[in-house]
Each structure stands twice: as structure tokens, then as C-alpha cells.
Amino acid sequence: MNPPSAARTASPVIGGAPKGYRRSDERIQEDINDQLTQHGDIDATEIMVKVSSGVLTLTGTVEDRSAKRIAEDLAESVSGVQEVQNQLKVSALHGGNGSNKQNESQTTSSSSSSKR
């Protein structure tokens, strides 16, 4: 019986892609769509995903800030993503308290400044 070679017993190297390899935008988009669909803490029905040259953009609305953060974390975890642009809005109907307060203050200050 021959002893196993050092090459066969060494731990595998993960994370190094072949030179010049770039994951296709379509595969990235499919992966993030699958992850968003399967995640138990997000209702992804109002999330839109666009990928261009490895830059993943999330748009649409989510129920609360937690869902917005989870969606961004999932996007960043997908292999091949170079950058995530999280443009998700928190729905005013569900958990957008912070968002609404900010919008109200902007409206108030813009109203104030226009009256001057």
C-alpha cells in the first residue's frame, strides 16, 4: 500500500480564482435572487436586483431597517460581487419611522426656507 502523497493530504485552497476569471453578472444575480427568496427574515417581493460588471444594486422597498441590512449583507456575501449599492427604501407602512422622521424634517426645513 502506497502512502498518500503530500498533495492529496494538504488542505484545499479556497478563494483563489484562475487568472482573468470573472463571474458573470447573470450568475451573481441568480445567486442573490435565490438567497433573498430563501431567507426567512426578508419579504423580497418588492426588491429589485441589478448587476453590472460585478456591481450589485438593490432597489425597491423592504419592511424595516433590519431587512435592508440583511439584504445588503446577503448581497456582499455572493461570490463575484465587487460592490453593493443599497438603494432600498424602508416602507412607510411597516417600519419606516426613522425614514419618515427624516423626510418630515426635510420637508419642514425646505418649507421654512421657502417662506423666508
C-alpha positions in Angstrom: 0.0 0.0 0.0 1.4 3.4 -1.0 1.3 6.3 1.5 -0.9 9.2 0.3 1.1 12.0 -1.3 1.5 15.4 0.4 -0.5 17.0 -2.4 -3.5 14.8 -1.6 -3.4 15.4 2.1 -2.9 19.2 2.1 -5.9 21.3 2.8 -7.7 22.7 -0.2 -7.0 26.4 -1.1 -10.3 28.3 -1.4 -10.7 31.8 -2.7 -8.1 31.9 -5.5 -9.8 32.1 -8.9 -7.9 31.4 -12.1 -6.2 34.4 -13.6 -8.6 36.5 -15.6 -11.7 34.8 -14.3 -14.7 36.9 -13.6 -18.1 35.6 -12.5 -20.9 36.5 -14.9 -23.4 39.1 -13.8 -26.2 36.7 -14.6 -24.8 34.1 -12.2 -24.3 36.7 -9.5 -27.9 38.0 -10.0 -29.3 34.4 -9.9 -27.4 33.7 -6.6 -28.6 36.8 -4.8 -32.2 36.3 -6.0 -32.1 32.8 -4.7 -30.7 33.9 -1.3 -33.2 36.7 -1.0 -36.1 34.4 -1.9 -35.0 31.7 0.6 -34.1 33.9 3.6 -36.7 33.6 6.3 -36.4 37.2 7.6 -37.0 39.1 4.4 -40.0 39.6 2.2 -38.2 40.2 -1.1 -41.3 40.7 -3.3 -40.5 44.4 -3.7 -36.7 44.1 -4.1 -35.2 44.5 -7.5 -31.6 43.4 -8.2 -29.4 44.7 -11.0 -25.8 43.6 -11.6 -23.4 45.3 -13.9 -19.7 44.5 -14.1 -19.9 42.9 -10.6 -21.6 46.0 -9.1 -24.8 44.8 -7.5 -27.6 47.4 -7.0 -30.6 46.8 -4.7 -33.7 49.0 -5.2 -37.3 48.8 -4.1 -38.8 48.7 -0.6 -38.4 46.5 2.4 -40.4 46.3 5.7 -37.8 47.6 8.1 -34.2 48.7 8.5 -33.2 45.2 9.6 -34.4 43.7 6.3 -32.4 46.4 4.5 -29.3 45.4 6.3 -29.8 41.7 5.8 -30.3 42.2 2.1 -27.1 44.1 1.9 -25.2 41.5 3.9 -26.5 38.8 1.6 -25.5 40.7 -1.5 -22.0 41.2 -0.1 -21.6 37.5 0.6 -22.2 36.5 -3.1 -19.1 35.3 -4.9 -18.1 37.8 -7.6 -19.7 40.9 -6.2 -17.3 43.8 -6.3 -19.5 46.4 -4.7 -23.0 46.7 -3.3 -25.1 49.8 -3.8 -28.0 49.5 -1.4 -30.8 51.9 -2.6 -33.6 50.1 -0.7 -36.2 52.2 1.0 -37.9 51.3 4.2 -41.7 51.1 3.6 -43.6 53.8 5.4 -46.4 51.3 6.1 -44.2 48.9 8.0 -41.2 50.2 9.9 -40.1 53.4 8.3 -40.3 55.5 11.4 -36.7 56.8 11.1 -37.2 57.3 7.4 -40.4 59.2 7.8 -39.0 61.5 10.5 -36.1 62.3 8.2 -38.4 63.1 5.3 -40.7 65.2 7.6 -37.8 67.2 8.8 -36.5 67.8 5.3 -40.0 68.9 4.2 -40.3 71.2 7.2 -36.9 72.7 6.7 -37.5 73.2 3.0 -40.9 74.7 3.7 -39.2 77.0 6.2 -36.5 78.1 3.8 -39.0 78.7 1.0 -41.1 81.0 3.3 -38.0 83.3 4.1 
